[in-house]
Amino acid sequence: MKSFVLLILFCIVVAGCSKSVNPEGRVDVSGTLTLNGQAITDGAWSIFLKSEENIDDDGGGGPIYKGKFYLTGRNAPKPGKYRVCLTGTRYIDEKTGESVSAQTNSEDIITLQMLPNEFFTDSKIEFEVVVNKKNVFNYNIETDYKPVKMTNNDKRR
């Protein structure tokens, strides 16, 4: 019985100390995003890393939740230089102008584009992902862009 307990403890220690490797040599990236110095607290925001060196590489990407993101596993990028593409939308109640709630009728929901296209299609923001380094990307989006109502065509991005 004593050796069984020791075996279980050994397995727990080994499992807890082993570091999982991302598939295909991908590297974890995390960070924060703010908009004009303010925390992003609502809406649907995403970050995508597009490779300029390898167009066949899908880069990495994922959601930004309350201004923070974690790209891990298959969502993480491979080492290299990337163009950072950002999207942000916010859903408001057309009648109240406030964020949608459980009481908002679906017909009253308006989707606002929070960032101009230059932050997605024409982004000049760059980030280099390096192996064996803590890859943290913190960025403050500076823009005087006023949110605009999105059409159904815009929502397919």
N, C-alpha and C positions, 0 to 999 in steps of 0.2 A: 504494500500500500504506500509506503514511504517513497519508493522509487517511482510509483505512478504519479504522486503529487509533484515530485521533483521534475518529472518529464513534462507535466502540464505547465509548471512554472517556467521551465526552459523554453517551451513553445511560445508562451505568452511574451517572454522577454525578447526572443528572436523576432517574433512577428511585430512587436512594438518598436523595435530598434531598426528594423529593415526599412529602407526608404524605397517607396515604389517608384519605378521608372516610367516616365511618360512614353506612350507609344511613338515609334518612329523618331525618337530623339527629341521630342517636343519639350519645351522648357516652360515652367509655370511663370505667369506674369500676373501681377496684381497692381492695384492702384486706386486712386480716387479722382473724381472729376467734380469740379465746381463750375458754376455759371456766373460770370461777372462777380466772382468772389463769394458767392452765396452757395450754400449746400443745395444739392439737388434732392428734393424730398418726395416728388411725385412724378407720375408719368411713366412712359416706357422708353428707356434709354438703352442704347447698345454701343459697343465698341467692336471694331473689326480691324485686324492687322493685315494689310495687303502687301505681299512681297513684290518689290520692284525688281529684285534679282532673279526670281524664279516665278514666272507667270503660272506655272502648273501647280505651285504650292498654294493651297487654300488658306494659308496663314492661320489665323485663329480669331476667335471672337466670342462674344457672349453678352449677356445682359448686364446692365449697371443698375444696382439696387441701392437706393438711398445714397447715391454718389460713390459707391464702392463696386469694384469688380474683381473677379478671380478667374483667370483663364487657366484651366488645368486639364490634364488628360488629353483627349482628342480635340478639345477646344483651345488648347495652348498652341503657340506657334513654335516652329523650329528655330534654331539660332539663325540670326541674320538681321538685315535692315528692313524695316517695314514703314509703310505709310499708314498712319493712324486715321481711320475713318469713323466718324461719330454720327449717331442719329438720336434724335429726341422728339418724342411726341407727348402730348398731354391731352387728357380727355376731360372735357368740361360739360356741364349741364347748360344747354342753350338758354333755358329759362332763367337760371339763377346766376350764371357766369362763374359758378364755383366748381370745384372738382366733383366728378361723378360720385354718387353714393349708391347704396343698395336701393334707395327709393327713386333713383333717376330712371325715367322711362327710356327705353333703348332708342326711341325716335328722337329724343331730346339730346342725345350724345353727339358732341362735336369733337372731332380730332384736330388738334392744333400741331403744326410743325414748329418745333421750338428752335431749330437751327437752320441757317441757310444751307443750300446744297454744297457750298464751298467746304463745309466740314465733312462731307461724305464723298462726293464725286471728285472734287477738286482739292482735297485736303493736302496741305503742305506740311502737316505735322508729321514728324518722324520719330521713330524709336528703334533702338538696336537691342535685340535680344541676345544675351551672351550666356554661354554654358558656365556652370559653377559660379554664378553671380546671382545676387538677389535682384531680380528684374522687377522694379517698381516704377510704374508710370503714373505720376501725379500731374494733373494738368488743370489749369483754370481757363475755361473758354471765355474769351473776351469778345463780345459782340454787342452791337446796338440793334440787332435784328429784332423786329417785332413779330411775335408768333402769328402765323397765318392759318386759316382754315384749309385743311387738306381735302382734295377731291378723291374720289374712289381710285383714279389713276395714280395719284401720289402714294396711296397706301400700299401699293404693290412693291415698293422698294425693298 
